[in-house]
Amino acid sequence: MKTEFDNLRLNDNHSYDTDINTDKQVVKIYCRDELIAKMIKHKKSIRYFGVDGYQRFLTDQ
């Protein structure tokens, strides 16, 4: 999911928001104000989440 997450984040058609709070970081990716993916980094743990059908937002690379 990491490479897919980077694909979504680096897409010019999408926007993303980062929230850092002490030892926790949350990155949310939006497509037209709709949340499509989220990454949560807490200490040494990284978890990726995507909405159902997030693959349709991926670009060919």
C-alpha positions in Angstrom: 0.0 0.0 0.0 2.9 2.4 0.5 3.7 2.8 -3.2 0.0 3.1 -3.9 -0.3 5.7 -1.1 2.6 7.7 -2.6 1.0 7.4 -6.1 -2.2 9.0 -4.7 -0.4 11.7 -2.7 1.8 12.8 -5.6 -1.1 13.0 -8.0 -1.7 16.7 -9.0 -5.5 16.1 -9.0 -5.5 15.2 -5.3 -4.8 17.3 -2.2 -3.5 16.1 1.1 -3.4 17.3 4.7 -0.8 16.5 7.3 -1.4 16.6 11.1 1.5 16.1 13.4 0.8 15.7 17.1 3.9 14.8 19.3 4.6 11.2 18.3 1.7 10.7 15.9 1.4 11.8 12.3 -1.7 11.6 10.1 -1.7 12.2 6.4 -5.1 12.3 4.6 -5.5 12.4 0.9 -8.6 13.9 -0.7 -10.1 13.9 -4.2 -12.6 16.8 -4.6 -13.1 17.1 -0.8 -13.7 13.3 -0.5 -11.3 11.4 1.7 -9.8 8.5 -0.3 -6.8 7.4 1.8 -5.1 7.9 5.1 -1.8 7.0 6.7 -1.2 6.9 10.4 2.3 6.9 11.7 2.6 6.3 15.5 6.0 5.9 16.9 7.5 3.0 14.8 4.2 1.7 13.4 2.8 2.9 10.0 -0.7 1.9 8.9 -2.3 2.7 5.6 -6.1 2.9 4.9 -8.0 3.3 1.7 -11.7 3.6 0.8 -13.3 0.8 -1.1 -12.3 1.2 -4.7 -9.4 3.5 -4.1 -7.6 1.8 -7.0 -9.6 3.9 -9.5 -7.8 7.0 -8.2 -4.3 5.6 -9.0 -2.4 6.9 -12.0 -0.4 4.7 -14.4 3.3 4.9 -13.5 
